Amino acid sequence: MNRAIITCILFLCISQLLFAQDANYWSGNYGPGGFFTPGAVIANNKDSGVLFYNPALQALTKKKTASISGTVYQVESIKIKYGAGTGKSLHSRITSSVPQMLSGIVSVGRRKPVYIGYALTHTAVLNYNVSQQQDTKLNVVDGGGSPGLEYYLGQYNFQNLTRETSALISTGFKLSNRWAIGFMAEGQSRSQHYSETVSARALIGSNTSSTLPLASNEGAYQVDYHHIGLKLKAGLSYEVTKHHFGFLLSSPLIHIRGRGTLLSNMAIANVRFLDEDPINLLANTRQTNLKINYKTPASAAFGYAYDYRKGQVYMAAEYFLKIKDYNILTPRPEIFQRPDTGNSNSSAIALLEMREGRKAIFNVSVGVSYQLKPQLTGYCSLRTDFNYASRENTDGFSPNTSTWNNYYCQLGVNIKRSQYNLRTGILLGYGHTGSYQQPINFDDPKESNLLTGTIGTVPATRVTAALMIAFIHNL
C-alpha cells in the first residue's frame, strides 16, 4: 500500500475523532456582563466595594474591603441529541459548589493613600464527560465474504476538563474630579485534560462460532497541558452628575510558560476499505514536555451607567479581536505509524496537533437595579456570550466542545449593612444549535467509513442554573 493511501486512511481514521469547539469569552460570572456580581462592571454599580474589573473605578472608592464570592450550587447540562446515532444522545450533567473569587482593596500610605485591589478567581471553564455504546447485529461488512448481519460493538468516550485560575492586582488614580485612570496585571493559569476514544468492532461471518475473524477500528487521543500567561489592562472612568462612563483596554495573553503531554493510538485491523485486500494499520505515539502556546486576543470594552431615583441602569459591551489559526500543541516529528514508513509519518503527525482559530466577537449586556427598601436592592442583568469558533485549517484536534451562542440572566438582591454587603441570587444560562457535528454515528457503520458511520449534524443544547452568593466586608 503506497504512502499516499496510508496517509489518507490515517486522516479518515483520525477525523472521526475531531470534535468541535467550546469558544465563549463571557461565560464567567465576573466579566463586564455580570452586573449582579460584585466587581464585574466597567462603569459603576454603587454598592460594590470590589471594583477590580475596571481598575480606574478604584480611584472613586475610599474604603478598604475584603470579599468572598462563589457558587453555592450549580448544575450544568450539555445534551447532544442523537450525538452517536438514533436514540443515542451524548449527555453530560455536572453539579458543582466552589468558591470562585477572593478579593479586596487595601490602602498603602497615610497622607495620600493609594488603594490597591487584589483578587484570586477560579473558573470552571468546562467539565464535559460523555460515553455511548452500540451492541447489535448490523450489515457492516460490504464484501461477499460475510453475507447477512455481523455482530457489531461500538463504543465512544469523551472527556474535556478545563480550569482557569487568575491572580489580579490593580490600582487607580484620580486625574480630576471627573476623570480617573487605572492599571491591572492579571496572571492566568490554565489547565486542560482532553481525552477521546473510539472503538468499533465487527465479527465477520454468518454462524455463531467463537472463532469468527474480527474487523476493527480503534482510535484514542489524549492531551494534558498547563499554560501560564499574563494580561495587562488599562481603564478610564468619567463621572458627571448621574452619568458614569468606563472604558477598558486589555492586551493579548502574554505567553510565559506552557508544557503538555500527548498520547495517541490508532489501529485498523482486517477492514476492506478500498479494495479486496484487508487493511492492517497501526499508529502510536506518546510525547512529553511539549511546548504549549495558548492565546487570547486583545479586547476593548465600554460601559455606561445612569442613576435614577430608585436605582441604576447599566449597559456594557466588549469587542474581541480575531486570532488566526494557530497550534496550541505541536507534536514532534517522531515515529507515529508502525512500522516506520518515513515521509508518511511527517504528514500524519500534523493531524495530531491541537489547534484553534477565533473570529472577532462583540458581546453586549444590560442591567438594572431597584431599591426595594432602604437596605435592600434588587438586581437583574442579561448578557450575550457569542461563540468565536473559526477554523480554516481543519487538520488536527480542537481544544473544546461547544459551537453555539450562550445567553445568561442574573437575578438577585443586595442586603446592605454598615459593615458589610451580602449579595445573593441565581444565574440562568441557555445555548442551542441545530447543526452540531456528530463525533460518531452508530446507525450505519460500514467498512467504507472505517466502521464508524456516516457523520451528520444533530441538535445540541446547554442549560445551566446556579445559586450564587457574595459577602463584602468593609474593613
N, C-alpha and C positions, 0 to 999 in steps of 0.2 A: 504494500500500500504506500503510495507516494506521500511526501511530506505535506503537500497542499491539502490532500484529503484528510490526513491525520489532524492537521490544524483546524480544518473545518469541523470535524467531528468534536474536537475538544471545545470549540467555540459554541456549538449547538448544545453540548452537554452542560457547559458552564452557564450558558444563557438561560437555561431552565431555572437556575438559582438566582438570577438577577431579581432584586426587589426594588420597589420604588422608594421615594424619599419622604422623610418627615422633615419639613422645612418651614418653620414658622418662627418669627422673631418675638412676637408679643404674647407667647404662651404663658410666660412667667407673670406672677401677680405684682411684681414690683417695677414694671415698666410704666411709661407715662400714661398708659391707658387705664391703670388701676386707680381711679380717683378715690375709691373707697379705702384703698390700702395706704397706711401712713408712709410718707416719704416717697410716693410714686410720682408725684406731679412735676410739671415743668414750670408752671406759673405760680400758683399759690393755693393752699387748701386750708387755710385758717388754723384749725385746732392742732394739726400735726406738728410735733416738735422734731421730727426726723426728716429733715429736708435734704436728703442725700442725693436724690436723682439729678436735680439741677443744683450744683454747688453754690451758685450765686444766691440762692434763697437763704443760705446760712447767714449771710450778712444782715438779713432782715429779722432774725430771731436773736434775742439777747437772753437766752436761757440755756442751761445745761440739762440734758436729758439722757435717759437710758431706756431702751425698749427691747422687747422680745415679741416677735410675731411668728405665727405658724399656722399650720393646718391641723385642726383637731381631728378631723376625719375627712377623707377624700376617697371617692370611688370613681374610677375611670374605666369605660367600656369602649373597646375598639372591635367592631364586627365587620369582617369581610364576608358578605353573604355569598355563598357558593364559591368561596375562595379556593377550594380544592376540588370543585365539581358539584354537581346537582345534589342538594341535601347535605353537603359537607362544607359548612362555613368554618372560617377561621376566627375564633372569638377569644379575645383577651380581656379579662376583667381583673383589675388590680385595686386593692384598697391600701391606704397608707395613712400615717399620722406622724408628722415630723415637724420640729421647729424649722423655720425657713429663713429667719433673719434675726440677727442680734445686732443692735446698732445704738448709736448715741452721739451726743455732742458734748465736747469738753472745751473749757477755756484755757488759754495759755497767756500768761502775763496778767498784771494787775492794773496798771494805769490805763493802758489801751489794750484790753484783752483781744486775742484772736481766737475765734471759735473754729474748732476743728471737728469735723464729723468723721465717724468711722462706722463700718458695717461689715458683717460677715453673713453672706447669703448662701443658701443651698437650694438648688433647683433640681428636682427630679424631672429631667427633660423627657425621658421616655422609659417605660417599663412594659415591654411587649413580649408575650410568651404564648405561642400557639402550637398546636400539633393536630394532625389528622391522619386517618388511615383508610385504605380501601382493601377489603379482603373478599374476593368474589371470583366467579368464573366469567371470563370475557374472551372474545376473539382477538387475541393480542398479536399472535404470530401471523405475518402476512403470507408466507410461502406455503407450499403444499406439504411441507414436512410435518405439519401438525394440524390436520383437519379438525374442525369443530372448535370448542372452547378450551381455554387454558386456565389453570389455576393462577390467579394474579394477586400479588400482595404489594401494595404501595404504601409508603409512609413519608410524612413530611413533618419537619420540626423546625421552628424558627424562634430565636431569642434575640432581643435587642434591648440592652440596658444601658442608658446614657445618663450621666450625672455631671453637674457643674457646681463648683464652689468658688465663690468670689470673695476677695478681701478688698475693701474700698477705704480710701482716706481722701478727705476733701476739705476745702476751706473757701470762704467767701469774703469779699471786701466791698464796702460801700464806696462808690465813686462820687455820689452826690445824694441829695435827699430822695431822688427817684431812681437812680441807676445803681446797680451792683454787679459785680463780676465774681466768678468763682472757678476753681480748678479742681479736678479729681483725677486720681490714679486708681485703676482697678486691676488687680492681679486675678487671673482666671485659671482655674484648674479644671480640666475636662477629662473624663474617663469614659470609655465605651467598651462593652462586650457585645460582639456581634457574632452570632452562630447560626448557620443554616445548613440543614441536612435533608437530602432526598434519597430515598431508596425505592427502586421499582424492580420487581422480580416476577418472572412467569415460568411455570413448569411446562415444557414443550412436550405434547403428546396427548392422546385421547384415552389412555387407560388410567388405571388407578395405581400403577406401580410406584413404589417409593424411589425407584432409580431413574425417574424421568430426567432428561437434561434440563438445565436451568439457563434461561436468558436473563441478564440483569444489567441494571444501570444504577450506580451509586455515586453520589456526589456530596462532598462536605466542604464548607468554607467557614473558617473562624478567624476573627481578628480581635485582639485585645490591645488597647493603646491608652496612653496617658499623655496629655499635652498641657503645657503651661504657657500662658501668654499674658500680655499687658495691653490694656486700653487706656488712653488718655482722653479726658473730656474738658471742655471749656464752656461755661454758661454765662448768659447775661440775664438780668432781670430789670424790668422797668415797671414802676408803680405810680399811678396818679389817681387820686380820689378812689373811686370804686373799681377801677380797671387795673388788672395785673397782666403783664406780658412776660413771657420767658422764652429764651432761645438757647439751644444746646447743640454743640458740635462734638461728635465722637469720632475718634480715629479708628482706622482698621485695627484688628488684633495684631499686636506685635509679637512675633514668634520668639520664644525664649528657649524652650526645650520640648522635645517630644520623642517617645520611644514606643514601639509596638512589636507585637508578635503575630505572625501569620501561620496558619495551619490549613492545608488543603489536601483533599484526596478525591480523585476521580477514577472510577473503574467501570469499564464496559466489558461484558463477557457474553459471547455467543449470540450477538444481535446482528441480524442481516439488515444492515442499514441501506446500502446502495445496490448490492448485487447478491448472488447466491452464497458468496463466501462470508462466513460469520466474522464479526469484528471482536477482537480481544485487545483491550487497550487499558493501560494503567498509567496514571499521572499522580505524583505525590510530592509534597514538599512541606518543610517546616523551617521557618526563618525567624530568627530572634534579633532583637536590638535594631530593628528597622527604624529609620528616621520618620517622624510624623510631622506634618506641617498643616495644621488646621487653621482655616481662615474665616474671619467675619469682616464685613465691609465697613467703610465709613458711613456715617449717617448724620442727618440734620433734623432736629426736632423743634417744634414750635408749640407754645401753649398760651392760652388766654383764659382768664377767669374774671367774672363780673360779680360784684357783691350786690345783692338786693336785700330788702328789709329782713327777710326771714332766712337767708342762706346765701348760696353761691351757685352760679352756673359756670361750668368748666368745659373747655374743649382742648384737644391736643392732636397733633399729627406728627408723624416721623417718616422720613424718606430714607431708604436704604439703597446704596449704590449696587450696581451689578458686579458680579465676580465671574470671570471666565472659567471654563473648565480647568480644573487642577487636580492633582493627586494628593489626597490626604496621606495615603500609604503607597509606596512604590517598592515592589519586591526586587530583590537582587536577581540578576540573570543566572540563576543556578539551575541545576538539572531539575526538570519537572516531569517530563514524560519518561517512562521506563520501558525498555532500555533507552539510553540517551540517543537521540537522533539529530543532534547538532542544531541546525538552524530552526527547526520546528519548535524547540524549547524557547528560543528568543521571542518568537511570535506568540506562543501560547502563554508565556509568563506575563505578557501585557494584560491578559484577560483577568489576572488576579489582583490588579490594582484596586484600591478603594478610592473612588473619585466622585466629585460633585461639581456642579455649576449653579450659579444663583442669578436670577433675574432681578431687576430693580423692583422694589416694593414700596408702596405708600399706604401706611396704616393710619386710621383715624379713631378718635374716641370722644365721647361726650359724657358729661356727668352733671349731677345736680345734688345739692344738699339743702335740707329744710329743717329749721329749728322747731322741733315738736314741743319742747319745753325749754326753759332757760338752761337746764343742764343735760338736755337730750337732743341730739341732732341726727336726722336720718340721711342716708346716702344712697345714691343709685348711679351706676355708670354702665355704659355699653361700649364695646370696642370690637374692631375687626382684628383678625390675625391671618393675613393672606399668605398663601403658600408661595415660596420663592423658587421651587424646583425648576431647573432649566439645564438640561444636559444636551450638548450637541454630539459628543462622543459617547456612545452607549456601551463601549467596552468596559469590562471590569464590574465592580460592585458599587452600589450606592450605600451611604452610611446609615440611612434612616428608613422610615416606614410609611409616612402618610403623603398623600398627594392632594389633599383637599384644603379648602379655606375653613378656618375656625372663627366662631363668633362667641363673645363672652358677655355675661351680665353679672354685676356685683351689686348686692343689696345688703345694707347693714345700718347700724346705729353707732353713735359715739356718746359715751357717758363721760361727762366732764366733771372733775373734782379739782380742788385746789392743788393737790399734789400729783395727780395722775389723770390720764385719759385711758379709758377702756373702750376698745372698738371691736365689735364682733359682727359677723354677717355671713352670707352664703355666696358662693361662686357657682355659676352655671355656665357650661360651655357646650357647643354643638358644632359638628362639622360633618359634611356629607359630599360624596361624589358618586355619580352613576357609571363611571368608566375607570374602575380600578383594575389594573392588570393582574391576572392570576399568577401566582408563582408556579403552580402545577395544576393539572386537570386530570382527575382520575376517571372522567367519563369515557374517554376514548384512547387509552394507551395502545400504541402500535410500535412495531419495530421502526417504522418510518419516522416517528417522533421520539425515538430512543426510550420508549415505554413510559413517557411522562405526560402524554396527552397534548392536545392542541390548545394552546394558551389563548384565552379570550379576556374580555373585560366584564366586570361584575360590580354591583353596588357596594359601597363601604361607608360606615357611619361611626363617628366618635361622639360619645356623650360623657361629660364629666360633671360632678357635683361635689362641693367641698364646704365644710364648715370652718370658717377662719376666725382667728382671734388675735388681737394685738394689745399689749399693755405698755403704755408710755409713762414713765415716771419722771417727774420734774425734780431734778436734784437741787 
